[in-house]
Amino acid sequence: MFFLEPALLALFGVGLLMACVWAAHLRDEDASIIDPFWGIAIVAVGAIHAVAAGAPLRGARLAVALVAGAWALRLAMHLRARHRIEGPDRRYQAMREARGGAWWWQSLFVVFLLQAILAWVVALPLLASMSGSTAITPLVALGLMTAVAGFIYESVADGQLANFKANPANEGRVMQTGLWRNSRHPNYFGEAVFWFGVTLTALASGAWWSALGFVLITFMLLRVSGVVLTEKSIASRRPDYVEYVKATSSFVPLPRRTN
């Protein structure tokens, strides 16, 4: 269900959260600190909406909340650990250099509040599920299983890549084993599967409008902050990546192509 006032309250809440993160980033001017809060912000939208709408977390609502909470916690820990090891994100550094002295205040709008709005839209299926029917119908069960499968797939892919990068012998090399053999971005694929599953649980309550969140996150993964942006400069840093691209699907895991 979608309740306007609780939804606006959730938007205000996630905007306030991101504004606080922006204020914290001013010390080091490292906008990368926002990344671990992405998943937390999305779950916060669903939680605030459910509480404000008076929708107790039980049955299907509770199941979806637990799965989403586990996803957000795992993602936050992963991104925090990656930031500790790899340092500031190159994408934010480039934006900061391009905007110069105006970055400190412009970043509030072009990074932090923008991501608050995007998180609110992406959270629509979660928002609908956490305030919808409490009945665990076959479609809800299918959605939960799909979401868990996507969560596991994404977690394994991130873990495999982290272990690969941790080995000094792999410096400058391209990860081409495990889940990365048949997809150049299996972690993004797992993310899309996760949100498809959450969307199914929302559709079980008739919230067809919530599919907008799944469409947005998939578009972002494929065309904005995911595949395209990640691969923009990677070939110059890893020469073997060109051949990897020729042989490997960019997103959906498929058998490797042969010349």
Buried (B, 14 or more C-beta within 10 A) or exposed (E): BBBEEBBEBBBEBBBEBBBEBBEEBEEEEBBBBBBBBBBBBBBBBBBBBBBBBEBEBEEBBBBBBEBBBBBBEBBBEBBBEBBEEEEBBBBBBEBBEEBEEEBBEBBBEEBBBEBBEBBBBBBBBBBBBBBBBBEBEEBBBBBBEBBBBBBEBBBBBBBBBEEBBEEEEEEEBBBBEBBBBBBBBBBBBBBBBBBBBBBBBBBBBEBEEBBBBBBBBBEBBBEEBBBEEBBEEBBEEBEEBEEBBEBBBBBEBEEEEEE
